[in-house]
Amino acid sequence: MQAVDKEVINQVLTWLRNGDHCWLATVVETWGSSPRPIGSLLACNSDGVMVGSLSGGCVEDDLKDKLLAGELAAEHPQFFRYGVTAEDTEKFGLPCGGHLNIVIEPQQPDAQTIEQFDQLYQALNERCWVLRSIDVAKNTVQLAPATEPAPLSWSGEHQVLQHTYGPSYQLFIIGAGMVSQYLADMAKMLDYQVTVCDPREDLLEQFPVDGVMKVCDMPDDAVRTHADDHATAIVAMTHDPRIDDMGLMEALNTQAFYVGAMGSSRTSASRRERLLALDVSEHALSRLHAPIGLPIGSKTPPEIAIAVLAEITAERKTQHLEASAVSPSTEKSSASA
């Protein structure tokens, strides 16, 4: 889940608490290239204020006009397709033969709906996964805990949408040095929630990047508390084995989708020997990306940061594609990265 999607959920909850009627729209299928992936969210209230995005094009304005005119999802959830005709395709900037399928849900400010969105938002704050099931035909919504991320599932035949909501992607950085500063700055631009952990209080206090969570604790304890989920990448950046190794021993046993450590090939080989001597298994150690980052010849701190984020992005996209490949909902649909 992207931070923008959490923002959408929070805005819906705010509108409902203020007594405002609104709509929540979800991309459930795409044909052809799409600037926004399946699962993207958009919310619109009765004043025409929108948050989120479905296509990044003209679809949003057209959808708003239809909602405010009462042409779509006036009282019940509704499936709707953009790109039915060639005229639609040209008007909305969709690729040749492209379709964008969405489910739109009207949200009334009643106690039950407010409670559901409050539960959903609180779960996201606690970095938990929630399965939200919508039966469009029966106009019912159910929430259930989920143990891991899963691709969105849409059954056109049964008009049932199952969408697993999860926490924003997090970059957990061990070490508050120069490379970490560039890494944190760039990761924020890619919509990551950034956490920086360093037991050296003076360095952590001087860390100049705004909008990051700072944790002054031993890295193994911090990883256990803040970074054990499928939406987290963990990187060790101190070059101090007394700090990095402790964090890595814990990180390699977490659910994090990426674990990496900065250092040369020689440093990385020595690190592997130390970790094996500390009873880290060969299987766990096989998860470690070290030397960290794509091999682009990076030398300076910003170049290293670019290489690291590029590798994390590649790993994240690979895992997403592998998960989508086994999802029934993607047999006929595709979305560009």
Secondary structure as UniProt FT lines:
FT   HELIX           3..17
FT   TURN            18..19
FT   STRAND          22..31
FT   TURN            38..39
FT   STRAND          41..45
FT   TURN            46..47
FT   STRAND          50..52
FT   HELIX           59..68
FT   TURN            69..70
FT   STRAND          78..82
FT   HELIX           86..91
FT   TURN            92..93
FT   TURN            96..97
FT   STRAND          99..107
FT   HELIX           111..125
FT   TURN            126..127
FT   STRAND          129..135
FT   TURN            136..139
FT   STRAND          140..146
FT   STRAND          153..155
FT   TURN            156..159
FT   STRAND          160..165
FT   STRAND          170..174
FT   HELIX           178..189
FT   TURN            190..191
FT   STRAND          193..197
FT   HELIX           201..205
FT   TURN            210..211
FT   STRAND          213..215
FT   HELIX           219..226
FT   TURN            230..231
FT   STRAND          232..236
FT   HELIX           241..251
FT   TURN            252..253
FT   STRAND          258..261
FT   HELIX           265..277
FT   TURN            278..279
FT   HELIX           282..285
FT   TURN            286..287
FT   STRAND          288..289
FT   HELIX           301..325
FT   HELIX           328..330
//
